[in-house]
Amino acid sequence: CISKAYTIKNKLEKHLINEKIVLEEMSSNSPFCVNYIRSYKDENFIYFLMEYINGLELFDVIRIIGILSPDQSRFYGAIMLEFL
């Protein structure tokens, strides 16, 4: 979830809309991508309902382990290309 006030204060409305569009397009039951189910909102927050995956996002893993090896980079690059 993300606060509507935070989104407006930081001018993130377009980014949030784009993220929703990308998630909708990518939800293909790929074993390499968390599935987006739908979004909800109330007066204070916007919620993205996603499949539960026990683990971290790739961005967070890279911050922990550092630069990916060439083989790891090719693997994750190929997964991203699958969705183009």
C-alpha positions, 0 to 999 in steps of 0.5 A: 500500500502507499499513502495517497498524501505521500503520492501527491506530496512527492508527485508520484501519481504518474509513476503509480499509474505506470506501475499499475499498467506494467503490473497488469501487462506482466501478470502472466503466471510466469514463475519469475515474476510476482503476479498482480491480482488487482488494486484497491483504494480507500480515502487514505491509501492505494493498495496493490494486491499481489501474489505472496512470494517469500523473499526479496525483490531483485533490487534489494538482493543486489543491494545486499550481495553487490554487483551481479556476476555476468551469468546472473546478469544474463539470467535476469536480463533474459527474464526481463526480455521475456516480457517485452 
